[in-house]
Amino acid sequence: MAKTSLASLSPISPHLIRWSPFSSSSSSSFSSWQFKNRRIFLKIANVVSVSASTSLSIPKVVVTRERGKNGRLIDALENCGINCLELPLVQHTQLPGFDKLSSLLRSNSFDWIIITSPEAGTVFLDAWTAAGSPNVRVGVVGAGTSSVFGKIGPSLKEILNVAFVPSKAIGKVLAAELPKHGNARCTVLYPASAKASNEIEEGLAKRGFEVMRLNTYTTELVSNVDQMVLDQALVAPVIAVASPSALRAWVSLIPEEQQWDNAVACIGETTALVAKKLGMKNIFFPANPGIEGWIDSILEALEAQNQLQKV
């Protein structure tokens, strides 16, 4: 498994971490939030205060993606001396739309295929392969989603052309920037999670695109959580979440009598908005969603929790 470290994110040490809180360009529901954009220089030694006598087995960050998909984040944080606890909160299940997707790819062509998450990309690749690997032009929401398609062979990359990434890795920007030539008919196939909002297809439809959405999978909460692992997670300084579904799952696990107020490091603004609506206060997220910005937000969340403990 490829490892990501601070050194690979920036050649400079101490590492520059930039937190972009909810700004005036964010949702109007945050107009009352008074944040200041700030830059913090952190030395790795200051990110986590671990003395020589402290056991590295004490988890500092809880990672919550589906089992088997937390490895890259765990590797990156462990390279910074940060011990993680894996607590998968969600799992994915294919829907009947997956079989329909393969059939559509065999018999139809579209101007664009829109993919908005790594899981949607993985599901699409399975259906695309089952359909015989037809020529397609793909637009992805960001670098994290695009990386899923980097796993295919060089010869297949000419057939599966990732031709568009928006200037900011969020759905509404993708819908606003997807190329469309004049008034000509332009068709879009949008395979997505059943839990995804209608923001993208509505935004594209307003611009004149003909959009077909297929719900190819859904995200479900993990049914069983080991109580000992949960007890460890509840006292960890930071929980890292990559989706609104994971956030809701986490909130459902917090005992009613417990006033949990540790930090939440979100992969992007969409998840952070949900965290705010759920009543969380110590929320960190990058301006541009993705693994590197997420790591920065986790590091800053840890530093903030460390400062609170010193008060």
URLIN-V516800 format. One record per backbone hydrogen bond with DSSP energy under -0.5 kcal/mol. NH is the residue of the N-H (numbers start at 1). CO is the residue of the C=O. If there is no record, write none. Layout:
{{NH,CO} {NH,CO}}
This chain:
{{8,5} {9,5} {9,6} {10,6} {15,42} {17,15} {17,40} {18,16} {19,17} {19,38} {20,18} {20,285} {21,19} {26,23} {30,27} {31,28} {33,30} {35,33} {38,19} {40,17} {42,15} {42,40} {46,43} {47,43} {47,44} {48,44} {50,48} {51,49} {54,51} {58,55} {59,57} {60,83} {61,83} {62,238} {63,61} {63,85} {64,240} {69,66} {74,70} {75,71} {76,72} {77,73} {78,74} {79,75} {80,77} {81,78} {82,77} {83,81} {85,61} {87,63} {87,85} {89,64} {90,64} {91,220} {93,218} {95,216} {97,215} {98,95} {99,96} {100,96} {101,97} {102,98} {103,99} {104,100} {105,101} {106,102} {107,103} {108,104} {111,187} {112,187} {113,137} {114,189} {115,113} {115,139} {121,117} {122,118} {123,119} {124,120} {125,121} {126,122} {127,123} {128,124} {129,125} {130,126} {131,127} {132,129} {133,128} {136,159} {138,136} {138,161} {139,113} {140,164} {141,115} {146,142} {147,143} {148,145} {149,145} {149,146} {150,146} {150,147} {151,148} {152,149} {156,153} {157,153} {158,154} {158,155} {159,156} {160,156} {161,136} {161,159} {162,160} {163,138} {163,161} {164,138} {166,140} {170,168} {173,170} {174,170} {175,171} {176,172} {177,173} {178,174} {182,180} {184,181} {188,210} {189,112} {190,188} {190,212} {191,189} {192,214} {194,217} {196,193} {202,198} {203,199} {204,200} {205,201} {206,202} {207,203} {207,204} {208,205} {209,204} {210,186} {211,209} {212,188} {213,211} {214,190} {216,192} {216,214} {217,192} {218,93} {220,91} {220,218} {222,89} {230,226} {231,227} {232,228} {233,229} {234,230} {235,231} {235,232} {236,232} {236,233} {238,60} {239,263} {240,62} {241,239} {241,265} {247,243} {248,244} {249,245} {250,246} {251,247} {252,248} {253,249} {253,250} {254,250} {254,251} {258,255} {260,258} {261,259} {263,237} {264,282} {265,239} {266,264} {266,284} {267,241} {272,268} {273,269} {274,270} {275,271} {276,272} {277,273} {278,274} {279,276} {280,275} {283,281} {284,264} {286,266} {289,287} {290,267} {294,290} {295,291} {296,292} {297,293} {298,294} {299,295} {300,296} {301,297} {302,298} {303,299} {304,300} {305,301} {306,302} {307,303} {308,304} {309,305} {310,306} {311,307} {311,308}}
